[in-house]
Amino acid sequence: MHDPAQSSPNSFLASFQALSDPLRRQILELLRGGELCACDLSERLAVKQSRLSFHLKTLKAAKLIVARQESRWIYYGLNPSQFHSLESFLSHYQSPSFLASAHPSSSDRQSR
């Protein structure tokens, strides 16, 4: 199985870019409560469906959400596996060895 922590930072670039937009973060927050169709998202966020569609496409491309069609409606939900991959990737930067290499000790700085 592939270890997400070993992926290059570029592999998560689309996800980080998608998370940088406030409206997309609002969409994700609403989807934390479960699946919603585009019409419900549009109503709750008070945005036109054309604008919402652009942001949903961006979130799907970043693999942060998934979509499923039921009859004529498309329901959107969070993609937990992508969030787990991002969390795993970021946890690498919390490791003691990384933190030690990122912050040289004061004696190292004085000897330079």
N, C-alpha and C positions, 0 to 999 in steps of 0.2 A: 504494500500500500504506500502511496506517495505521502511523504511528510510535508505538510504545508509550510512548516518553518524553514524548509530547505529551498523553497521557491524563491525566485528573484523578486526584488521589490517591484519590478515592472509588471509582474503577473497580477499584482493587486492594484495597479495604478487606476484602472477603471472604477474599482470599488471606492477607493479613497476620493477620487474626483466626484463620484456620484454622491458621496456623503458630504461633500463640501457645500452643497446647495441646501438652503433652509427649507424650501418647499419639499424637496425629496426626503429630508429628515422628518418633516411632518407626515408625509405619506407613510414612511416606515413606522413612525410612532402609532399611527392609526392601525396599521396592519399588525401591530403587537397584540391587538385584541382579537385577531382572527381574520379570516378572508373577508374581502369586500369587493364588490363589483365597482367598475369605473364610475358608474352613475352615483353610487353612494360616496365614493371618494370625492368626486367633483362637488357634490352637494355639501359635504362636511367641511371641505377646504374652501368653498366659495370660489372655485376657479372653473373656467370654461373647459369642456372636455378636450378641446384641441390642445390647450396648454398642458393639461394633465397627461394626455397621451404622449407628448414629448418626454415628460419626466418619467412616466412608467416605462417607456422604451429604454431610457438611459439606465434605470434601475435593473431592468431585465438584462441588458447588455453587460452590466456589472455583476450579474448573477446574484444580486441581493434579494430579488423577488422572483417568484414563479407565477405562471398564469395557467389557468385551466378554463376550458370553455364548457359551459353547461347550457344547452339549448342556444339561445341567442345572446347570452350574457357571458362575459369573461370575468372570472374571479381572480383576484390577486392575493398572494400571501407571501410571507417572509420565506426566504430560503435559508434555514438554519445552518446547513452545511457550509455555506459561504461565510457566515458570521463566525462559525467555529474555526474556519481556515484563517480568517483575518486575526482572530484572537490568538491562535497558535503562532502565527507569524509575528505578531507584536510582542508576544510573551518572550520571544528570543531576546528582545531588547531590555528585559527586566532581569536577565540572568546576572548573577554576581560577576562572572568573568567578563561579560560585555560592559557592565557598569564600571568595572575596574579599568578596563582599557579605554573607556570613553572619558574618564576623569583621572588623569595622572595625579599621583600623590604630590604633595607640596615639595617633597625632597627631589622628585623628578623635575619639577618646574624650576627649582632653584639651581639645579646643575646645568641647565641649558644656557 
